[in-house]
Amino acid sequence: MAFDGLVMAAVARELADILTGGRVEKIQQPGPGEIIMTVHTREQGRRKLLLSADARDARVHLTESNHINPLTPPVFCMVLRKHLEGGRIRQVSQAGLERVLQFSVDSRDELGRPGEKLLICEVMGKHSNILLVDPNSNTIVDGIHRYSHAVSRYREVLPNRPYLPPPEQAKLDPRSLTEEQFSNEVLHSDESARLADVLLQKIAGIGPQTCREMVFRAGLPLDFRVEHCGAYELRQLWQQIQLLGQMLQEGRFSPTLLLDRRGQPLAFAAQDLTHIKAHHKETGSMSSILDRYYEKLHERRLLENYRQSLWQTVRREITRLKKKTALYEKSLAEAAKADNYRIYGELLTAYLYQLEQGPEARVINFYDPAGSELTIPLDPTLTPAQNAQAYFKKYLKAKNTREAVHSQLTQTATELSYLEGVETALLQASDIEALKEVRSELEEQAYLKPQKQPGRHKTKKEQQLPQPLSFKSSDGYPIIVGKNNKQNDYLTFKLAADHDIWLHAKEIPGSHVIIRCPRDLEAVPEQTLLEAAALAAWFSKGRQAGKVPVDYTRRRHVWKPKGAKPGMVLYDNQKTLYVAPAEEPAEKPAQ
């Protein structure tokens, strides 16, 4: 995990400077593995300290985020309130370079007698924990995650049990490591091992990400192996170990947060990261970096969970429609025999004077240019004339079935195409608001039940207008892209003018794209047209294809069939371009 001993060292130094001497005013437990302590500090006023023992997101840092607390505080929260509220933080310390942080708090018991308690936050992945310990007896007062020897043979986390710190990893401290020790450790490692993995095994306080960064800064490939390591490579890597030790000794951390083009978090570290390509880099205190990273991570998870719940609904409907399509196609295949029944009836009628009652009739097929003989199955209990009438009845029934099924198949194909468009919009949505618009559309189309909204309903005037994506071409022309079917309708039939250029990926689900242009413009510049087509290809189901056909025409040649679902249109007078999808386009406001 990115939260390694180096990050913990940066957090420990920062919290020691800010929280030492601070008074614990309030303690809350918003989640099963999370504690929020409000500490009144001398210089910065009230600060919120977050301690998390979550298996995925275990961490400790100051936070500005707001958390929703349960109506009834959990038991561990009550224990902390009893022993720590009103107390003062005497010391904040890290255990070596381990991901263990201790808060020594001076407080008083129920009788007013002074005492000391240790609040220990262990950031250990799925083994993370937060414990309150009595240092005088070294016993556990309580832990946020309790377990016995049935779960862990190493230790128990139960009230009144002795506290055992997490087992030491017996790694080398970079602050006291010598070059000779380092070289021996590397050269005596598995020759096929990567240097980054050797650093992870041997050096204390650094995680996989920091190990890769050190190898990269040494000017070596990330997958460089021990067997290729010589004196020069060892020297380069040793210099990075020295810099790491100096940074720890002097507390000169450079907290960094890397973000991608969409502002989503890529990585964080207590130092600058150079081996990871990022669109944007943020700096600040270690706590502010961690707070921003996990807040963005939480937002992304909420987005993905919301997307997944909607996608399951759409996927279920798509599966249902595909099954219906298969059944309709099977019915059409059976109904295709209708012409055979008509031919049988007509041939039997034509040859009635030659036929006798029996299991079959052999006649010359005058519909066949070759005049071949045809064997027609008969019901031996019926006369030839009755068999002919029976075949005519089968023909009429099959014909009617074919027409009905063909109509149903057309409706199903239209609905399937619509839902595949909704699915594309869901998978490409980059924010909660876009997903809410998709949900609203699914509710309007009766695929989902409307959610009950607290308070009064918004009026039409109060409802927010759709916010399509806005870009600007290299020639300066505004390009607008719908993010879902509702936005597509709004963009095409409300926002766009008749003379604007309308684009859409040919015969595949995707966004409507509009190039805004002057009324008297005869032709849009070719570069602008190609850029808009590339956007239409990117915001379509063909995003991963090498080339995507994109149709374009004037907006006045686009219309909506009566009763069509959102986003479904027809158009003519189009031309087609074959373009590569734009690579993760960055939104630019179109003035």
C-alpha positions in Angstrom: 0.0 0.0 0.0 1.1 3.6 -0.6 0.7 4.4 3.1 4.2 3.2 4.1 6.5 3.9 7.0 7.8 7.0 5.2 4.3 8.5 5.0 3.7 7.6 8.7 7.0 9.4 9.6 5.7 12.5 7.8 2.4 12.3 9.5 4.0 11.7 12.9 6.2 14.8 12.6 3.3 16.9 11.5 1.0 15.7 14.2 3.6 16.1 16.9 4.1 19.8 15.9 0.4 20.5 15.8 -1.3 18.3 18.4 1.2 18.1 21.3 -0.3 19.9 24.2 -3.7 19.9 22.6 -6.8 19.0 24.6 -9.2 16.2 23.4 -12.6 17.9 23.2 -14.8 15.4 21.3 -14.5 11.8 20.1 -16.8 10.3 17.5 -17.0 7.0 15.6 -18.7 7.5 12.2 -17.9 4.0 11.0 -17.0 0.5 12.3 -13.3 1.1 11.9 -13.0 4.9 12.0 -12.5 7.4 14.8 -12.6 11.2 14.7 -11.0 13.1 17.5 -11.5 16.9 17.8 -8.4 18.4 19.5 -8.2 22.0 20.6 -4.6 23.1 19.8 -2.8 26.2 21.1 -1.9 27.7 17.8 -4.4 26.3 15.2 -7.6 26.1 17.3 -9.8 23.0 16.8 -8.4 20.3 14.5 -10.0 17.0 13.6 -7.8 13.9 13.8 -8.9 10.9 11.7 -7.8 7.4 12.7 -8.9 4.5 10.4 -8.5 0.8 10.9 -10.4 0.0 7.7 -8.9 -3.0 5.8 -8.7 -1.0 2.6 -8.1 2.6 3.8 -6.3 2.3 7.1 -4.6 5.6 7.9 -4.1 8.5 10.3 -4.1 12.2 9.5 -5.8 15.5 10.2 -9.0 16.0 8.2 -11.3 18.8 7.0 -14.0 16.4 5.8 -17.3 16.1 7.5 -18.6 12.6 8.6 -22.0 11.4 9.5 -22.2 9.8 12.9 -24.6 7.1 14.2 -27.4 8.1 16.6 -26.0 5.7 19.2 -22.2 5.7 19.7 -20.5 2.3 19.5 -18.9 0.7 22.6 -15.3 1.6 21.6 -16.3 5.2 21.1 -17.8 5.3 24.6 -14.6 3.8 26.0 -12.5 6.4 24.4 -14.8 9.2 25.6 -14.5 7.9 29.1 -10.8 7.7 29.2 -9.6 10.5 26.8 -12.1 13.3 26.6 -10.7 16.3 28.4 -7.2 14.9 28.4 -4.1 16.5 26.8 -1.9 15.0 24.2 1.6 14.7 25.7 3.4 13.1 22.9 3.0 11.7 19.3 5.5 9.1 18.3 6.2 6.5 15.6 7.4 3.0 16.5 10.7 2.9 14.5 9.7 3.2 10.9 6.7 0.9 11.3 3.2 2.0 10.4 2.3 2.3 14.1 1.6 5.7 15.7 1.1 6.3 19.4 -0.6 9.2 21.1 0.3 9.6 24.8 -2.7 11.3 26.5 -2.7 12.7 30.1 -6.2 12.3 31.6 -8.0 11.6 34.8 -10.1 8.6 35.9 -13.6 8.6 37.4 -12.1 9.6 40.8 -10.2 12.6 39.4 -6.8 10.9 39.7 -4.3 11.8 37.0 -3.2 9.0 34.6 -1.9 8.3 31.2 -3.3 6.3 28.3 -1.9 5.3 25.0 -4.0 5.5 21.8 -2.3 3.4 19.2 -3.1 3.3 15.5 -1.7 0.4 13.6 -1.9 0.7 9.8 -1.4 -2.9 8.7 -3.8 -3.5 5.8 -6.4 -6.1 6.8 -4.7 -6.4 10.3 -5.1 -2.7 11.0 -6.4 -1.7 14.5 -6.9 1.1 16.9 -6.2 0.3 20.5 -6.5 2.1 23.9 -3.7 0.8 26.2 -2.8 1.4 29.8 1.0 1.9 29.8 1.4 1.3 33.5 0.2 -2.3 33.2 0.7 -2.7 29.4 -2.8 -4.0 29.2 -5.4 -3.4 26.5 -8.4 -1.3 27.6 -10.2 -2.0 24.4 -9.7 -2.2 20.6 -11.9 -1.1 17.7 -11.4 -4.6 16.3 -11.5 -7.3 19.0 -10.3 -10.8 18.3 -9.0 -13.8 20.3 -6.4 -16.5 19.6 -9.0 -18.3 17.5 -8.3 -15.5 14.9 -4.7 -14.7 15.6 -2.1 -17.0 17.2 0.3 -14.1 17.7 -1.9 -12.0 20.0 -5.4 -11.3 21.4 -7.0 -7.9 21.2 -9.4 -8.0 24.1 -9.9 -5.9 27.3 -7.4 -6.7 30.1 -5.1 -8.7 27.8 -1.4 -7.7 27.5 -0.6 -5.5 24.6 1.8 -6.9 22.0 2.9 -4.6 19.2 2.8 -6.0 15.7 5.8 -8.3 15.0 9.0 -6.6 13.9 10.0 -7.1 10.3 13.8 -7.0 11.0 14.6 -4.7 8.2 17.5 -2.3 7.9 16.9 1.3 9.0 18.1 3.7 6.2 19.1 6.2 8.8 21.9 4.0 10.1 22.6 1.8 7.2 26.2 1.8 5.7 27.1 1.5 2.1 28.9 -1.8 2.7 25.9 -3.3 4.5 23.6 -2.2 1.7 25.9 -3.7 -1.0 26.2 -7.0 0.8 22.4 -7.3 1.3 21.8 -6.6 -2.4 24.5 -8.9 -3.8 23.5 -11.8 -1.5 19.9 -11.6 -2.8 18.3 -13.8 -5.4 20.0 -12.9 -8.7 16.7 -13.1 -10.6 14.9 -10.7 -8.2 14.1 -7.2 -9.2 16.0 -4.4 -7.3 12.7 -2.8 -6.3 11.6 -6.1 -4.6 15.0 -6.4 -2.9 14.6 -2.9 -1.4 11.1 -3.8 -0.2 12.4 -6.9 1.5 15.5 -5.3 3.1 14.8 -1.6 3.8 12.5 -0.5 6.6 9.8 2.1 6.1 9.4 2.0 2.4 6.6 0.4 0.4 6.5 -0.9 -3.2 5.8 2.5 -4.7 8.7 4.2 -2.9 11.0 1.3 -3.9 10.1 1.8 -7.6 10.7 5.6 -7.2 14.2 5.0 -5.8 15.1 2.7 -8.6 13.8 5.2 -11.1 15.7 8.0 -9.5 18.9 5.9 -9.6 18.5 6.0 -13.4 17.7 2.3 -13.7 14.7 0.5 -15.4 11.9 -0.3 -13.0 12.4 -4.1 -13.7 16.2 -4.0 -13.3 17.4 -7.2 -11.7 20.1 -8.1 -9.2 22.1 -10.2 -11.7 22.7 -7.1 -13.9 23.8 -5.0 -10.9 27.4 -3.8 -10.8 29.4 -1.2 -8.8 27.9 1.7 -10.7 24.3 0.6 -10.2 24.9 -0.1 -6.5 26.5 3.3 -6.0 23.6 5.1 -7.8 21.0 3.2 -5.6 23.0 3.8 -2.4 22.9 7.6 -3.1 19.1 7.3 -3.1 19.2 5.4 0.3 21.4 8.2 1.7 18.9 10.8 0.6 16.1 8.8 2.1 17.9 8.6 5.4 18.7 12.3 5.4 15.0 13.2 4.7 13.9 11.1 7.7 16.6 12.5 10.0 15.8 16.1 9.1 12.1 15.7 8.5 12.3 17.3 5.1 9.3 15.7 3.5 7.7 16.8 0.2 4.1 15.4 0.3 2.7 14.9 -3.2 -0.6 13.9 -4.7 -0.8 12.9 -8.4 -4.0 13.2 -10.4 -5.1 12.0 -13.8 -6.6 14.1 -16.6 -10.1 13.8 -15.0 -8.8 14.8 -11.6 -9.0 11.3 -10.2 -6.2 10.3 -7.7 -3.4 8.2 -9.0 -0.9 8.1 -6.0 0.4 9.9 -3.0 3.7 9.9 -1.2 5.8 11.7 1.4 8.2 12.7 -1.4 8.0 13.8 -5.0 7.0 11.0 -7.4 8.8 11.0 -10.7 8.2 7.5 -12.1 4.5 7.9 -12.4 3.1 9.9 -15.3 0.3 12.2 -14.1 -1.7 15.1 -15.6 -1.6 17.2 -12.5 0.4 17.3 -9.2 -0.6 18.8 -5.9 1.5 19.5 -2.9 0.9 20.5 0.7 1.0 19.1 4.2 1.0 15.3 4.5 -2.4 15.4 6.2 -3.9 17.6 3.5 -2.5 15.3 0.7 -4.0 12.3 2.5 -7.3 14.0 3.1 -7.7 15.0 -0.6 -6.6 11.6 -1.8 -9.0 9.6 0.3 -11.8 12.1 -0.2 -11.4 11.7 -4.0 -11.1 8.0 -3.6 -14.3 7.9 -1.6 -16.1 9.9 -4.3 -14.9 7.6 -7.0 -16.1 4.5 -5.1 -19.5 6.1 -4.6 -19.6 6.9 -8.3 -18.7 3.3 -9.2 -21.2 1.8 -6.7 -23.9 4.0 -8.2 -22.9 3.2 -11.7 -22.9 -0.6 -10.9 -26.4 -0.5 -9.4 -27.8 1.2 -12.5 -25.7 -0.9 -14.9 -27.1 -4.1 -13.3 -30.7 -2.9 -14.1 -29.8 -2.0 -17.7 -27.9 -5.2 -18.2 -30.8 -7.3 -16.9 -33.1 -5.6 -19.4 -30.7 -6.1 -22.2 -30.4 -9.8 -21.4 -34.2 -10.1 -21.3 -34.5 -8.4 -24.7 -31.8 -10.6 -26.3 -33.7 -13.7 -25.1 -36.9 -12.3 -26.6 -35.1 -11.6 -29.8 -33.9 -15.2 -30.0 -37.4 -16.5 -29.4 -38.9 -14.2 -32.1 -36.2 -15.2 -34.6 -37.0 -18.9 -33.9 -40.7 -18.1 -34.4 -39.9 -16.3 -37.7 -37.9 -19.3 -38.9 -40.9 -21.6 -38.2 -43.2 -19.1 -39.9 -41.0 -19.1 -42.9 -42.7 -22.4 -43.8 -45.9 -20.5 -44.6 -45.2 -20.4 -48.3 -44.7 -24.2 -48.3 -48.1 -24.7 -46.8 -49.7 -22.4 -49.5 -47.9 -24.4 -52.2 -49.1 -27.7 -50.7 -52.7 -26.5 -50.6 -52.6 -25.2 -54.1 -51.0 -28.4 -55.5 -53.5 -30.6 -53.7 -56.4 -28.5 -55.0 -55.0 -28.7 -58.6 -54.6 -32.5 -58.5 -57.7 -33.5 -56.5 -59.1 -35.5 -59.4 -55.9 -37.7 -59.4 -55.5 -38.2 -55.6 -56.8 -40.8 -53.2 -57.0 -40.7 -49.4 -53.7 -41.9 -47.8 -50.5 -40.8 -45.9 -49.0 -38.9 -48.8 -49.5 -37.5 -52.2 -47.0 -37.5 -55.1 -47.6 -34.6 -57.6 -45.7 -32.6 -60.2 -44.6 -29.3 -58.7 -45.6 -26.8 -61.4 -43.9 -24.0 -59.3 -40.6 -25.6 -60.0 -39.2 -24.7 -63.4 -37.7 -28.2 -63.7 -41.1 -29.8 -63.1 -39.8 -32.0 -60.3 -42.0 -34.5 -58.4 -43.1 -33.4 -54.9 -44.2 -35.6 -52.0 -46.8 -33.9 -49.8 -47.5 -35.4 -46.3 -51.2 -36.0 -45.7 -53.4 -36.8 -42.7 -54.8 -40.2 -43.7 -58.0 -39.6 -41.8 -58.9 -36.7 -44.0 -59.8 -36.6 -47.7 -57.3 -34.8 -50.1 -59.7 -31.8 -50.3 -59.8 -31.6 -46.5 -55.9 -31.9 -46.4 -55.8 -29.0 -48.8 -58.0 -26.8 -46.6 -55.9 -27.8 -43.6 -52.7 -26.6 -45.4 -54.4 -23.3 -46.3 -55.4 -22.8 -42.6 -51.7 -23.4 -41.6 -50.6 -21.0 -44.2 -52.9 -18.2 -42.9 -51.9 -18.9 -39.3 -48.1 -18.9 -40.2 -48.5 -15.7 -42.2 -50.3 -13.9 -39.4 -47.7 -15.1 -36.9 -44.9 -13.9 -39.2 -46.4 -10.4 -39.4 -47.0 -10.2 -35.6 -43.5 -11.5 -34.7 -41.8 -9.2 -37.2 -43.5 -6.2 -35.6 -42.5 -7.5 -32.1 -39.0 -8.1 -33.3 -38.7 -4.5 -34.7 -40.0 -3.1 -31.4 -37.5 -5.3 -29.4 -34.6 -4.3 -31.6 -35.5 -0.6 -31.1 -35.7 -1.0 -27.3 -32.4 -3.0 -27.3 -30.6 -0.3 -29.3 -31.9 2.3 -26.8 -30.8 0.4 -23.8 -27.4 -0.2 -25.3 -27.1 3.5 -25.7 -28.0 3.9 -22.0 -25.4 1.4 -21.1 -22.7 3.3 -23.1 -23.7 6.5 -21.3 -23.5 4.7 -17.9 -20.0 3.3 -18.6 -18.7 6.6 -19.8 -20.2 8.8 -17.1 -17.5 10.7 -15.1 -19.6 12.2 -12.3 -22.6 11.6 -10.1 -24.7 14.2 -11.8 -24.4 12.4 -15.1 -25.5 9.1 -13.5 -28.4 10.8 -11.7 -29.6 12.0 -15.1 -29.4 8.5 -16.4 -31.4 7.2 -13.4 -34.0 9.9 -14.0 -34.3 8.8 -17.6 -34.7 5.1 -16.5 -37.4 6.2 -14.1 -39.3 8.1 -16.8 -39.1 5.0 -19.1 -40.4 2.8 -16.2 -37.3 0.7 -15.9 -36.9 1.8 -12.3 -39.3 3.0 -9.6 -38.9 6.7 -8.8 -36.9 7.4 -5.7 -38.8 9.2 -2.9 -37.2 12.7 -2.5 -37.6 14.4 0.9 -39.3 17.7 0.9 -41.3 19.3 -1.8 -40.7 18.6 -5.5 -38.9 21.1 -7.6 -40.8 23.0 -10.2 -39.8 23.0 -13.8 -38.2 26.4 -13.4 -36.1 25.2 -10.5 -34.9 22.0 -12.2 -31.4 22.4 -13.4 -30.8 22.3 -17.1 -28.6 19.6 -18.5 -24.9 20.4 -18.6 -23.3 18.8 -21.7 -19.5 18.6 -22.1 -18.0 21.6 -23.8 -14.9 21.7 -26.0 -13.3 24.1 -28.4 -11.7 23.1 -31.7 -8.2 24.3 -32.7 -10.0 26.6 -35.1 -11.9 28.2 -32.3 -15.4 26.6 -32.9 -17.4 25.4 -29.9 -18.1 21.7 -29.8 -20.8 20.4 -27.4 -21.2 16.7 -26.5 -24.2 15.1 -24.8 -23.3 12.8 -21.9 -26.5 10.7 -22.0 -29.8 10.4 -23.9 -31.6 13.2 -22.0 -28.7 15.5 -22.7 -28.6 14.3 -26.4 -32.2 15.4 -26.8 -31.6 18.7 -25.1 -28.5 19.3 -27.1 -30.0 18.4 -30.5 -33.5 19.8 -30.2 -33.2 22.7 -27.7 -29.6 24.0 -27.8 -28.5 23.5 -31.4 -29.5 25.8 -34.2 -30.7 24.4 -37.6 -27.5 25.5 -39.3 -25.2 23.8 -36.7 -23.3 20.6 -37.6 -24.6 17.4 -36.0 -22.4 14.3 -35.6 -23.0 10.8 -34.3 -21.1 7.5 -34.5 -22.6 5.5 -37.4 -25.1 2.7 -36.3 -23.6 2.3 -32.8 -24.7 3.8 -29.5 -23.0 7.1 -28.6 -23.3 10.8 -27.9 -24.8 13.5 -30.0 -22.1 16.1 -30.9 -22.8 19.6 -32.1 -20.4 22.1 -33.8 -21.7 25.6 -33.2 -21.2 27.7 -36.3 -22.3 31.0 -37.8 -25.6 30.9 -39.8 -23.9 32.1 -43.0 -21.0 29.7 -42.8 -20.9 27.4 -45.9 -18.5 24.8 -44.7 -16.9 24.1 -41.3 -13.0 23.9 -41.4 -11.8 20.3 -42.0 -9.7 20.2 -38.8 -12.7 21.2 -36.7 -14.8 18.6 -38.4 -12.2 15.9 -37.7 -11.8 16.9 -34.1 -15.6 16.8 -33.5 -15.8 13.4 -35.3 -13.0 12.1 -33.0 -15.0 13.2 -30.0 -18.1 11.5 -31.4 -16.1 8.3 -31.8 -14.6 8.6 -28.3 -18.0 9.1 -26.6 -19.5 6.0 -28.3 -19.5 2.3 -27.9 -16.7 2.1 -30.5 -14.2 3.9 -28.2 -11.7 1.1 -28.2 -11.8 0.6 -32.0 -9.0 1.8 -34.3 -11.3 3.6 -36.7 -15.0 4.6 -36.2 -17.4 5.7 -38.9 -19.0 9.0 -37.9 -22.0 10.5 -39.7 -22.4 14.3 -39.9 -25.1 16.5 -41.3 -26.8 19.9 -40.6 -29.0 19.9 -37.5 -32.1 20.7 -39.7 -31.8 17.2 -41.2 -32.2 15.5 -37.9 -35.6 14.7 -36.5 -37.2 12.6 -33.8 -39.8 9.9 -34.7 -43.1 10.1 -33.0 -43.1 8.2 -29.7 -39.3 7.5 -29.9 -37.3 7.1 -26.7 -34.9 9.7 -25.5 -31.8 10.1 -27.7 -33.4 8.1 -30.6 -33.3 10.1 -33.9 -33.4 9.8 -37.6 -31.4 11.9 -40.1 -30.6 12.2 -43.8 -28.3 14.2 -46.1 -25.4 12.8 -44.1 -21.7 12.2 -45.0 -19.4 9.8 -43.2 -15.9 10.2 -41.8 -13.7 7.4 -40.6 -11.7 8.7 -37.6 -9.7 7.4 -34.6 -11.4 8.1 -31.2 -9.9 11.1 -29.4 -7.6 10.0 -26.6 -9.1 11.0 -23.2 -10.0 14.5 -24.3 -9.7 17.3 -21.8 -12.8 19.5 -21.5 -12.4 23.1 -22.5 -15.1 25.7 -21.9 -16.8 26.7 -25.1 -17.4 30.4 -24.9 
